[in-house]
Amino acid sequence: MRRFALYAFVITLLWLGFVCAISFVEAPLKFKAPGVELKQALSIGRLVFNALNRIEWICLIFSWLLILRLKIVRTRGSVILLSVISVILAFQTWGLFPALEARVVQVMAGNLLEATWHHQAYIYAEVAKALCLGVLAAAQIQAFARAVLSE
């Protein structure tokens, strides 16, 4: 069982790494890269964020399976944090992505659009999710360490 508890925080840290690398590094940099036009950057962004979203759902499912199955890593705090992360991911997937996707299609077609709240909300949600993932990983590492020391 200890080995599976190890997987819990490894999955969380992997997930956090994906979010930080893509949302906070790749996304802003592709718009600053020399020779990359807006349409290209948006096209790349669509592919990358759709892939990230799928990866996040897989991580979320495995995280829930491990937390619900293993008493070692299941605490009230970890369940609350994973619930908050679940709500954030659902909001991003079904509340923000459709509007952002429609906007990208319009911009790629050459239309100039006024700013909306969706992009800013996505950024705030990403920051909140990253913070929650970091706290969850720390809690899972502590739970794992307690389990190892108690044996």
C-alpha positions as CSV (number, residue, x, y, z in Angstrom):
1,M,0.0,0.0,0.0
2,R,2.9,2.4,0.7
3,R,3.9,2.2,-2.9
4,F,0.5,3.3,-4.0
5,A,0.7,6.2,-1.5
6,L,3.9,7.2,-3.3
7,Y,2.0,7.3,-6.6
8,A,-0.5,9.8,-5.1
9,F,2.0,12.6,-4.6
10,V,4.0,11.7,-7.7
11,I,0.8,12.1,-9.8
12,T,0.1,15.4,-8.0
13,L,3.6,16.7,-8.6
14,L,3.6,15.6,-12.2
15,W,0.3,17.4,-12.7
16,L,1.6,20.5,-11.0
17,G,4.6,20.4,-13.3
18,F,2.5,20.2,-16.4
19,V,0.3,23.1,-15.3
20,C,3.3,25.3,-14.4
21,A,5.3,24.5,-17.4
22,I,2.5,25.0,-19.9
23,S,0.4,27.7,-18.4
24,F,3.1,29.8,-16.8
25,V,6.1,29.2,-19.2
26,E,5.1,27.9,-22.6
27,A,1.9,30.0,-23.1
28,P,3.4,33.4,-22.5
29,L,6.6,32.7,-24.3
30,K,5.1,31.5,-27.6
31,F,3.6,35.0,-28.1
32,K,7.1,36.5,-27.6
33,A,9.0,34.1,-29.9
34,P,10.5,35.9,-32.9
35,G,8.9,35.1,-36.2
36,V,5.8,33.5,-34.6
37,E,2.6,35.2,-35.8
38,L,-0.5,35.5,-33.7
39,K,-2.4,32.9,-35.7
40,Q,0.4,30.4,-35.3
41,A,0.7,31.1,-31.6
42,L,-3.1,30.7,-31.2
43,S,-3.1,27.5,-33.2
44,I,-0.3,26.0,-31.1
45,G,-2.0,27.2,-27.9
46,R,-5.2,25.4,-28.8
47,L,-3.4,22.1,-29.4
48,V,-1.3,22.4,-26.2
49,F,-4.2,23.4,-23.9
50,N,-6.5,20.8,-25.3
51,A,-3.8,18.2,-24.6
52,L,-3.1,19.6,-21.1
53,N,-6.8,19.5,-20.3
54,R,-7.0,15.8,-21.2
55,I,-3.8,15.1,-19.1
56,E,-5.3,16.9,-16.2
57,W,-8.5,14.9,-16.3
58,I,-6.5,11.7,-16.3
59,C,-4.5,13.0,-13.3
60,L,-7.7,14.0,-11.5
61,I,-9.3,10.5,-12.0
62,F,-6.2,8.7,-10.8
63,S,-5.9,11.1,-7.8
64,W,-9.5,10.5,-6.8
65,L,-9.0,6.7,-7.2
66,L,-5.9,6.8,-5.0
67,I,-7.4,9.1,-2.3
68,L,-10.6,7.1,-2.1
69,R,-8.8,3.8,-2.0
70,L,-5.9,4.6,0.4
71,K,-6.4,5.6,4.0
72,I,-2.7,6.6,4.1
73,V,-3.3,9.7,1.9
74,R,-7.0,10.3,2.6
75,T,-7.4,13.1,5.0
76,R,-10.2,15.6,5.2
77,G,-7.9,18.3,3.9
78,S,-6.8,16.2,0.9
79,V,-10.4,15.4,0.0
80,I,-11.3,19.1,0.2
81,L,-8.3,20.2,-1.8
82,L,-9.0,17.6,-4.5
83,S,-12.6,18.7,-4.6
84,V,-11.6,22.3,-5.1
85,I,-9.3,21.3,-7.8
86,S,-12.1,19.2,-9.4
87,V,-14.4,22.2,-9.4
88,I,-11.7,24.5,-10.9
89,L,-10.9,22.0,-13.7
90,A,-14.6,21.5,-14.5
91,F,-15.1,25.3,-14.6
92,Q,-12.2,25.7,-16.9
93,T,-13.3,22.8,-19.2
94,W,-17.0,23.5,-19.5
95,G,-17.2,27.1,-18.4
96,L,-14.2,28.8,-20.0
97,F,-12.8,26.6,-22.8
98,P,-15.9,26.9,-25.1
99,A,-15.8,30.7,-24.9
100,L,-12.1,30.9,-25.3
101,E,-12.2,28.4,-28.2
102,A,-14.8,30.5,-30.0
103,R,-12.7,33.6,-29.4
104,V,-9.6,32.0,-30.8
105,V,-11.5,30.9,-33.9
106,Q,-12.7,34.5,-34.4
107,V,-9.3,36.0,-33.9
108,M,-7.7,33.5,-36.3
109,A,-10.3,34.4,-38.9
110,G,-9.1,38.0,-38.6
111,N,-11.8,39.5,-36.5
112,L,-10.8,42.1,-33.8
113,L,-12.7,41.4,-30.6
114,E,-13.1,43.3,-27.4
115,A,-11.5,41.8,-24.3
116,T,-13.7,39.5,-22.2
117,W,-13.4,38.2,-18.7
118,H,-12.8,34.6,-19.8
119,H,-9.1,34.8,-20.3
120,Q,-8.5,36.6,-17.0
121,A,-10.7,34.0,-15.2
122,Y,-8.7,31.2,-16.7
123,I,-5.4,32.8,-15.5
124,Y,-6.8,33.2,-11.9
125,A,-8.2,29.6,-12.0
126,E,-4.8,28.3,-13.1
127,V,-3.0,30.1,-10.3
128,A,-5.6,28.8,-7.8
129,K,-5.3,25.3,-9.1
130,A,-1.5,25.4,-9.0
131,L,-1.5,26.6,-5.4
132,C,-4.0,23.8,-4.4
133,L,-1.9,21.2,-6.2
134,G,1.2,22.4,-4.3
135,V,-0.6,22.2,-1.0
136,L,-2.1,18.8,-1.8
137,A,1.3,17.4,-2.8
138,A,2.8,18.7,0.4
139,A,0.0,17.0,2.4
140,Q,0.4,13.8,0.5
141,I,4.2,13.8,1.1
142,Q,3.6,14.3,4.8
143,A,1.0,11.5,5.0
144,F,3.4,9.2,3.1
145,A,6.3,10.1,5.4
146,R,4.1,9.4,8.5
147,A,3.1,6.0,7.1
148,V,6.8,5.1,6.4
149,L,8.0,6.2,9.8
150,S,5.2,4.4,11.6
151,E,6.2,1.0,10.1
